[in-house]
Amino acid sequence: MPSRTSINTLEELFEVDIEEDDVDTVFGLLTKILGRMPIVGSSAVTHGLRLTAADSAGRRKKISTIIVEPANEDEDNKSTKNESDS
């Protein structure tokens, strides 16, 4: 989904309640979980969802697409972060 997708849209699509008052977009949520700007391949799990930075665009290579999918049971029980060097 586009990285600018609102948290409200994400909540509706996946039927989850994300109580993050200080972020408005999927990109903001991923950035907050990681604690820094995501790069392509960055991934984190929160609220039962895995968010993975999939594509970048522009001169600054800002993340433009984030794959959001249900996390598996092991990931769902804890919040995880994963960085890719690619």
N, C-alpha and C positions, 0 to 999 in steps of 0.2 A: 504494500500500500504506500502511497506517497508519504514522505516523512512529515509533511505538514498536516496530515490527517488529525483531526481533533480527538482529544481523549474521550469526549462524549460519543463520537462516532465509534471509536474502538470499543467502548463499553456496550454500546447497542449491538454491534456486530458479534461480539463474543459473549454477550450476556454476563458481564463481570462488573464489579463495582470497584473502580480505581479511585481511591481517595487521596489524590495528590493535588493539593491546592496550588502549589507553586509551579506546575507545568501545564501547558495547554495542548501540546501536540505529542504525537508518538515519538518524534525526534527528541523533544524535551524530556520525555519519560526515560528513553534509553540513555540519554546523556546523564540524567540524574542517577540512574542505577549504576552506571559505569564510574561516575565520579569525574569524568572528563569527556571531551569530544570523541564520539565514536569514529572509527575508520571502517572501511569495507571489511567485513568479516567479524566485526565486534558483535558479541552476542551476550544477552543476559536474560534471566528468567525472573518474572514478577507476576503476582496475582494469577498464577497458573498459566501464564503465557510466555512463550519464548520470543524475544524480539531480536532480529538479526539484521544488521546493516548490510544491504545487498548491493547497492549501486550508488555512485557519486556522479556529480555533474558540475560543470562550471570550472572556472580557473582555480578556484580554491578547493575543488574536489569535495564540496559539501555533500553529505549523504542525502540522496534524493528518494531512495526507496528503502523501506524496511519491511522485511518479511515477518509477519506475526502469525504464530501458530500455537495450538495448545501444547503445553509442556508435558513431557511424560511424567509418570507418577513420582519417580525419583527426584526429578527436578522440581516438581510441584511442592515438595515438602520443604524446600529451602530455596533461597535466592542465590543464583549462581551468576558468575561473570566469566567470560571466555574471550580472550583476545587472539586474533589471528595476525600473523606477521605478513600475510600476503598483500 
